[in-house]
Amino acid sequence: MQEEILQLYEKIKDQLSEEEFNAEIEELRKDYDDVGFMNDIDLARMILENYGVEVPEVSSTDDDSSSDETLDESAENEDVEVQDDGIKMTEELQEYYEKVKDKVSEEEFLARLDKFKQENSDISFYNDVTFAGMVVSELEDKEEEVEAISERPEYSNDSIKDLEDGLKDASVTGRVISISNKRSFKTRKGNEGEVCNVELQDNTGTMRCVFWTPNMTLLKKFKEGDIIQIKNVDIKEGYSGLEANLRPRSSIAHLEEDSSKFPVYEEIITDIADIKADTKVNIIARILRIPTIRSYEKNGKQGRVASLELQDATGKITYTLWNKNVELIKDLNLEDGDTVKILAAQARERTNRDGENEISLSHWDGRIVKGEYDVPEVEQEFSQIGDLSEQKDVSIKGVVIRLQDIKTFLRKTDNSEGRLRNFDVGDSTGAIRVTVWGDDTSLPINKGDIVKIIGGDVRFDEYTESGYSMNTNFNTQITINPENLTIEELDEFDGIREQLRPTPIGSIAEIDDDGKEIDIIGRILSVNDINEFQRDDGSVGVVRSVMFADESGKVQLSFWNERAQEEYVVGDAYQIENARTRLGMMSVDLNIGNGARVIKLSEEQASAMFIPELSTLEKTIYNPKKIEDLDEDEEDTIIMGRIIEMYDVREFDRDTGDTGHVRNIEIADDTGTIRVALWDKDATKEREIGDAIKLQNPRLELNRDNRLEASVSRATTILEPSEAELDKIPSIDELMEAIYVPKTIESLLEDDTNVCVTGTIKEVSTQRPILKKCPNCNSTVEETIDEYICDNCGHTFDEPDYLLMVPTRIEDDTGDIQVTFFDNLAEELIGMKKEEIISLTEDGYGIEDKLEDLNGLTIEIIANVNFDEYNEENRLNPKKILNKYF
């Protein structure tokens, strides 16, 4: 370990072992292997920063910086000006300022220096001298005049072949043979930088010179063919031999022409037809197509590649950009049809996909120059979609009229995961399904986009409506919403787009085609539980129903399988594409299967699409009603109230063998009460007396007592009222006082509900308090020797259901009336549990004495009044015992 690195390790050895420290340096070296001026000491300092360890200032070196001691000594012994921002005008900084003092004031010089310091604060090995060099480079943007300076000692130079690895503060001189395009990169802290390679050549050899972010302004000072000297460079081994890495304060000077030392530069343009393998060439050509940038993996590393197709008057050729060079497509705004000059392209021979050898070009250190060059125009041929048949290398334009989500699959060759995506493209003559693969699946394509596809292969496809489909490949170019369309094409495509508007939900009921695909937008009104079903092949599938609405109406959606298992929230806005109609007996529903797209919208997107808020939709679609105004079979109503009574959850067996749950509750508003049946998850959810509740679209029907009840069906949603709605619902105490109206027995009327009656028990029936019931039809059964047989339904069973029943008659000063108590209320009246009573009766005992003791008991109850047609009198159905006493 180098001495300076060892000193740095001493500061962090309590956090990292020496092996871990060296391993982290190795990992960082991989990340910064293309940043030439960063050495292992720089990487070690970065590790200290990452672990929060204070990093010492950069030590004094001959090439770049002054130590703290030197600066301190300068401050003591010299007339040093200290700026308010803390930057000291040292002797070294003054030397840099002298170079540009005729261009900026000293204050502006230091301000520019400070700006560079702030922008590069994450690079610990830069110091004030470094930033001063950047300021000078930025200001010296005027090209120097060529001088006859070759003989001046400060510009004496070694030949390229004499430069050795490890030289510091060296100079390299040569003729500029090639200048690469700039490449961008990011540091680990996210700061962006740039790098550019320049190839210099003298009569002894060639050297690549690497320009970094601080040196970018120097690129303005020369061009291909110039003879230049670059001072203050580090010579080190690179990817393809020795390289000269510029330092932040490197400088450039122009030298006079000297053919004895430097080869003649000629920018020879080669025709594509004359390109030979293993040569570097310059070409001028027109871009025919720019395929999608694709990713690949090699030796465990990810890379990117794009192969452009070029053409001049003599032929076509492929030009491949690798890794960061693919960014040149965006940086230079390259498009098909552009003309370009490409310098120093590397030619090689390869085998194409048809097994034939061909010459292709690659971009390494060359340069792409976009401009207006004399290259024959190329008229790209586009086919009408309706005229397509099996053929390769076909180009089309059209509108995306159908789009599916990305699908994954396992390749048979290596079991790796692949991706594909299908979308349909249409023009005025027809439509075709297009399949894209790999990286192309991530293209930001939306339904309604105009696409230009250059170089797809059309094949026969019996599963598509047109009988054909298009497959894209490595060299296919896909352009989304191209700019160079004719007015006629825009008119044609706009007409197709008009037909892609979402279908108003209110008009779905008018559709009479089963399986028709439509798009809708709106909000979720209700979400039902997931239900399982068995397919014909014995496998189990799942489905979930969702009520969906826009301002024109509502529709039931059926989400299948994976779609059913996603989370949906009432009120969320969605755009749903490729939903299929399902014609029912009374309505048209929509199936949301694998081919559909379910796109959740943000509130900003929903507003832009003019989707009303949930509260607005409710007012449009549903009719809020008071309980007293409800009618049998009424639909699309909203009921709001508070829970005033809750009954026990009961289990039952479904035909499928599953266990279901049901629970009755009673809710009230300021006009009345209604019983509500809750099922399954709604039945088992914890609720309390007094809770406010909002029922959206309950099923309303009459029970056997001819009273209106509500049931939570699949089309019903249970919601919590909003704050504004809660203000309109009376408190539980106010409801109790308004609903439980005290009445005498004489004043009771048929169909009175929730009346409060106080009376004294005058008669109690002691006969058969326990009735045995058929579990299937609830009819009373008699026990046989070995088993029970229901006379009503014929069901045979071993154990009956039991019903506890206590008929009584109560009286007050105005009259008397029959009251029968069942199960829970009977238990409360007697003071015994039903299980105790069943056990006593099965052991041959009775509870007659217990029942007779009830005579004379005064009770206060809440009850409904029914007319007993058999006895032709009113009777009370008790709901709650408020009080009892003698």
Salt bridges, closest charged atoms under 4 A:
GLU10 OE1 - LYS13 NZ 2.84
GLU26 OE1 - ARG29 NH1 2.26
GLU27 OE2 - LYS30 NZ 3.33
ASP31 OD2 - ARG188 NH1 3.06
ASP40 OD2 - ARG29 NH2 2.76
GLU49 OE1 - LYS189 NZ 3.83
ASP63 OD2 - ARG247 NH2 2.83
ASP64 OD2 - ARG247 NH2 2.64
ASP64 OD1 - ARG249 NE 3.88
GLU98 OE1 - LYS101 NZ 2.82
GLU108 OE2 - ARG112 NH2 3.19
ASP128 OD1 - LYS117 NZ 3.32
GLU138 OE1 - ARG112 NH1 2.96
GLU140 OE1 - LYS221 NZ 3.83
GLU147 OE1 - ARG152 NH1 3.68
GLU154 OE2 - ARG152 NH2 2.69
ASP162 OD1 - LYS161 NZ 3.09
GLU199 OE1 - LYS280 NZ 3.35
GLU224 OE2 - ARG367 NH2 2.48
ASP226 OD1 - LYS223 NZ 3.41
ASP234 OD2 - LYS168 NZ 3.82
ASP234 OD2 - ARG247 NH1 2.47
GLU243 OE2 - ARG208 NH1 3.12
GLU257 OE2 - ARG175 NH2 2.30
GLU267 OE2 - LYS341 NZ 2.97
GLU309 OE1 - ARG289 NE 2.93
GLU309 OE2 - LYS316 NZ 3.93
GLU327 OE2 - ARG304 NH2 3.07
ASP336 OD2 - LYS452 NZ 3.01
ASP338 OD2 - LYS370 NZ 3.24
GLU358 OE2 - ARG350 NH2 3.14
ASP365 OD2 - ARG208 NH2 2.57
GLU377 OE2 - ARG286 NH2 3.57
ASP393 OD1 - ARG289 NH2 2.76
ASP405 OD2 - ARG563 NH2 2.99
ASP405 OD1 - ARG597 NE 2.97
ASP424 OD1 - ARG433 NE 3.54
ASP439 OD1 - ARG419 NH2 3.90
ASP440 OD2 - ARG294 NH2 3.10
ASP457 OD2 - ARG353 NH1 3.96
GLU489 OE2 - LYS397 NZ 3.13
ASP494 OD1 - ARG497 NH1 3.55
GLU498 OE1 - ARG501 NE 3.02
GLU517 OE1 - ARG402 NE 2.67
GLU517 OE2 - ARG580 NH2 3.15
ASP519 OD2 - LYS447 NZ 2.43
GLU566 OE2 - ARG563 NH1 3.91
ASP572 OD2 - LYS600 NZ 3.34
GLU577 OE1 - ARG597 NH1 3.23
ASP589 OD2 - ARG582 NH2 3.24
GLU603 OE1 - ARG523 NH2 3.00
GLU618 OE1 - LYS694 NZ 2.81
GLU634 OE2 - LYS625 NZ 2.34
ASP636 OD1 - LYS554 NZ 3.02
GLU645 OE1 - LYS880 NZ 3.09
GLU651 OE2 - HIS661 NE2 3.50
GLU666 OE2 - LYS879 NZ 2.32
ASP670 OD1 - LYS626 NZ 3.25
ASP680 OD2 - ARG654 NH2 2.31
GLU701 OE1 - ARG699 NE 3.84
GLU725 OE2 - LYS694 NZ 3.05
ASP752 OD2 - LYS743 NZ 2.78
GLU782 OE2 - ARG768 NH2 3.79
GLU783 OE1 - LYS772 NZ 3.03
GLU811 OE1 - LYS762 NZ 3.83
ASP816 OD2 - LYS762 NZ 3.10
ASP816 OD1 - ARG809 NH2 3.50
ASP823 OD1 - LYS834 NZ 3.16
GLU827 OE1 - LYS833 NZ 3.88
ASP868 OD2 - ARG875 NH1 3.38
GLU873 OE1 - ARG809 NH2 3.01
